[in-house]
Amino acid sequence: MPRIAGQIDVSKNEAILDAAIEVFAERGVTASMEDIARRACVSKQTIYNHYGSKADLVRAVMDRRVHEITASLDAPSSVERPGAALAEFARVLLQAVMRPQGPAFLRMAMLGVSEMPEVAAAIYEAGARASRQRLAAFLQLETDAGRLACPDPMQAAEFFAGMVLGSLQMATLLGVDPHLDEARIDHIATEAAARFMRAYAP
């Protein structure tokens, strides 16, 4: 089936997003689209045809990350097992923080905020804010079902994310090793979910 205008195949799309996160992490959000295209082995026009602008490309990068982090909330078993879904959400969130490119990307974005505020806004809106909104929607669903009691789901989502990340994200942004191995990640994720479930028990 022929592709519609502006559509590219999945593998090429993934290559562009992978290249974007690498180049932005290395050179900041002011990095050129030519650099990203070269890293992805596509033409600059291909990127512009699909994304339109650098801010749109950044949104796509963050959308993919949010999808990975919130996937556990969409699993068939998540509705009736909110504690397990929250623990998995926390686990993936911490793993994302520990990826070398993630903190580097955010550091470069903060350095470039005065030059490209629209890109910084896209990082926030499509990243942290979107993941909290998705979590808040899940908490609202669980509250409606009577398995949780969250009078303000968005605030509860912020509380949970803050409890999980604590100072760990700050440490990684500053280049300090928080010594997070898989065992500690699992402990933090499980403990945070258990405490949250007790705090918002119906």
N, C-alpha and C positions, 0 to 999 in steps of 0.2 A: 504494500500500500504506500503510495507516495506521501511524503511528509508535507504538511501545510507550511505556508510561509512563516519564517521565524522559528520553526521547530527544528531541533537537532536531536540526533540519537542519544540514547541514555549514556553510553560509554563516553561520548564526546562531552556531554554535559558534566559527567562526573570528573572528567579530566580538567575541565575548566574550573570547577569548584575547588578541586584539589590544588591546582596551580595557583588560584587566587589566594587561598589561605597561606600557602607557602611564600608567595611573593609579598603579600601584605605583612606577614610576620618578619620577613627579612628586611623590607625596605619601607614599610609604613603604608598608610592609606593613600599617600600621594604617589605611590608607584604607578607607572604607566600601564595602560591596557595593552600596549605592545609587549611589555615584559611578561604579562600574564599569558597573552596569546602565544608567545614564543615558548613558554614553559609548558603550555598545554598542547603545543603542536597544532594549533589552529590559527586561522587568520583573525586579525583584530576585528574585521567586519563581522565575522561569525559571532563573536562575543556581543558586539553591539546589536546585531540582528535579534539575538535571543534575549538580552537583558536590558538594552536601551541606555543604561548609564552605569557608572561605577557604584552609585548608591544601590541600584537595583541588583547588581552583582553581589554586593555585600549582603543585601537582604536574603538572597538565595543561599549564600554561605551559611548565614545564621539560621535560616529556615531548616536547612538540613541538620544542623546541630540540635536545634530544638526538637525536631522530629525524633532524633536518636535518643535524646534525654527523656522525652515524654512517651516513648513507645509503650512502656509498661502500663501506662494509664489506659491505653486502648486495647490491651489484651483481653480476650473473652473472660478470663478468670478474675480480672481486676475489680469488677463491680462488686462481687461478693467477698473479695479478699483485699480490702483496702490497705490493710497493714502491709501485706506482702508487696502490693503495687507501690506503696510509698517507699518501702525499703529499696526496691529495685530502682525507682526514680532517683533516690539519694545515691545509690551505688554508681549509677551511670553519670550523675552530675559530678561526683567526686573524680571519677575516671576521666571525664572531660577536662576538669581543672588540671589534672596531672599531665595531660598531653603537652609536650614541649611547645608545639605551635600555638596552642590556645592562649596561654599567657603572653607569649611574644606578640601575637596578633593584637591583643587588647592593649599592651604597652604601646605599640606603634600607633594604635588608634587614638590613645590619649595624647600622644605627642603631636598628632596631626589634627586635633580637634579644631584649633583656631583656623587652620587653612581649609579644612573640608568639614564644616560642622554638619552638613547633610549626611555625610557618610557616618560620622559618629552617632548621629541620631538614628540612622538605620540599624547600626549595631545594637543599640539599646532597645529600640522598638521591636525589631525582629528577633532579638536574642533574649536577654534577661526578662524583659517585660512580657514577651510572648510565652515564654516557658511558665512564668508565674500565672498568666491568664489561663493557660491550659490546665495547670494544676488547680487553680481556683474553680474552674468548671467541673473538674473531677470531684472536688470537695463539695461543691454544691449538689452534684448528683448523689453523692453518698449521704449528705444531710437530708435531702428530699426522701431518700430511701430509709432514713432512720438509723443508719449505721454510724453516722457521725453527727455532731451538733456544732456546726460552724456558722455562727450568726453573721460573720463577715468573711466569706471564703477567700477573698483577695488578701485580706490581712493575714488570715491563717496560712495562706500559701507563702507569703513573705516571711512569716515566722518560721515555717518549716525549712525553707531554703536557707535562711540565716542560721538556723540551728545546725544544719548539715555542713555548710561552708565555714561558718565561724571565721577564724582568722587565717584559714588555710589558703583561701584564694589570694588574700593580701600577701601571704608569704611567697606564693608562686609568682605573683606580679613583681615582687621585689627581688626575685631570683634566689630566695631562701628555700632550701630543701625542707619540706614539711614532713619528710620521712613517712610517706603514705604508701605502705605496701598493700597487697590485696587483703591480707588479714585485718589490717587496721581500717581499710575502707569498708569492709564487710561489717566490722564492729560498729563503726560510726553510723552507717546506714541503718543497721538493725536497731540500734539503741535509739536513734532519732525517731524512727517510725514508731517504736513502742511507746516512747514518751509522748509523741504527738497523739497517738490513739488514746492514751489515757487522759491527756489534757482535753481532748474534744470528744470524749465518750458521751453518748446520748443519755 
